Each structure stands twice: as structure tokens, then as C-alpha cells.
Amino acid sequence: MGFCRDPPETYGDGVSHGPNPDLISPADSDALRPVAGIIAERLGESGTALIGLAGGVAVGKSTAANALRAVLDQHQRLTCSIVSSDGFLLPNSSLLEQGIFHRKGFPESYDRDAINGFILAIQDREFPVAVPMYDHLIHDVLETTTTVDTTDVVLFEGVNTLGFSSSFDLSIYIDAAESSMRLWYLDRVLELRRRSVDEPSAFFAGFASLSDEEFAERAESIWEAVNLPNLLEHIEPTRAMADVVIMKAPDHSIASVTIR
């Protein structure tokens, strides 16, 4: 995980409910319409489709999820809640105790029992479903929770969510060139550092003494030591489990959508 993954719209990253069509271009909307159609077909008897969405650090999973939610609203008239897997990370204290803080974001850093419980609750439509929250400024799980209320679609997004693909009605993988993800990651951590200037408790406050160049060097080394190995060893192999692969261009737009 390194410094971060996709920053949420708010610091407390848990469940996002409402669509925002202004965040998606007409071209990307058109590219996602077939995917929205498949999701509509897979609602099934339960009445709620559980969709897994995965991809590398900073590839734009949250952006893609929000875009897909807007398309589901506009073209299928379906409600959709987005749940981030970040809230299911083990607390920093547990990671430190187990000696795996440096592997935050790797499969073993998640509370798998909690994820399985969440999946079962959605499948059984036990709404409202409690969901843990993560704060990207303090870089840790929060003690508070939020809820998923009754909805047509739940998009469960995160770097390693397709490890649970057998439980999903549809699995989506967001892909991009590694060079693009690396640049997007550096841009994101620099932005998070800027936003944490006035937050003494923020994780990035500890790097305030570094120049932008020094901080960028640190972020680059974390990409090489943490995020890239996670991508190559754990995240990218789950691409084979995806029903849909969405390829992003260097400008963040959707270059292609492959439906298997």
C-alpha cells in the first residue's frame, strides 16, 4: 500500500451513495453502458447485485466505480452504493504487532473474516449492513462505521477484492500501464501531503520537513518496494478472474472495455 491508494472524496472512506454524472465524460459513459447492462441482467432473484472491482494502486478504482454508478443511474435507473475495501484493513496497531505494516494493502493485511461477513450480509440482503471506515489522512482504520442501506447494486472496490471473485455477480478489473499508475500514485501522495499540512495528526505531517523532491524520492522508493511487488505478485494475477477488463489511457480516460 505504501503511502496510499485512491484517495476518497472525503477522508472517512467507507460507503459512497449518490451518483455524480458531472464526473464522467460522454465517451467514458458510452464505454461503460454495456457493463451497466450486464449488471442489470445479473440482479437475479435476490434483487441486489454484488460487483467486485479491483486494480493496482492509484489506477483509478474509485473514479471508475463512481463513473459506473452514474451510468447505472442514468441508463438503468439502478441505485448503487460503493464500498471501499480500505475499511477492512487491519488496524495499524495489529499490522505492527504482526510485523506486517510494510505489507499494508497485501492480502494478509485485511480482515478476511470481516469481508466474508460483509459479502454474506449483502447476499442475504440484511440491510442496513455495517461497513468499517478508513481515513487516508491518519492512514488508519476508524473506530466508527457507516452503513449500506437497501440498494440495487453494491460495488466493492479495492486492490485485492477479486480474491473474493467467486462471491461476486460480476468481477471487474481496472488496468493501465505500470508507468501511468506510478505517475498517478506520485501525484496522489503529493496532493495528500498538501492536504495534511494543517492536520498535525495526519500521517503525512511526519514528512513536513522533506522538500517536494525528497518526498517524491521517498514515494518512488515505496512504489518500488511495496506497491509494485503487490501489483505483480497479487493484484495483476486476479485480472484472469475478471469478467470485464477496463483499460485506462495515460490521460485517465477509458481506452477499451473487454467483456469476456
Secondary structure, 3 states (H helix, E strand, C coil): CCCCCCCCCCCEECEECCCCHHHCCHHHHHHHHHHHHHHHHCCCCCCCEEEEEEECCCCCHHHHHHHHHHHHHHHHCCCEEEEEHHHHECCHHHHHHHCCHHHCCCHHHECHHHHHHHHHHHHCCCCCEEEEEEECCCCEEEEEEEEECCCCEEEEECCCHHHHHHHCCEEEEEECCHHHHHHHHHHHHHHHHHHCCCCCCCHHHHHCCCCHHHHHHHHHHHHHHHHHHHHHHHHHHHHHHCCEEEEECCCCCEEEEEEC
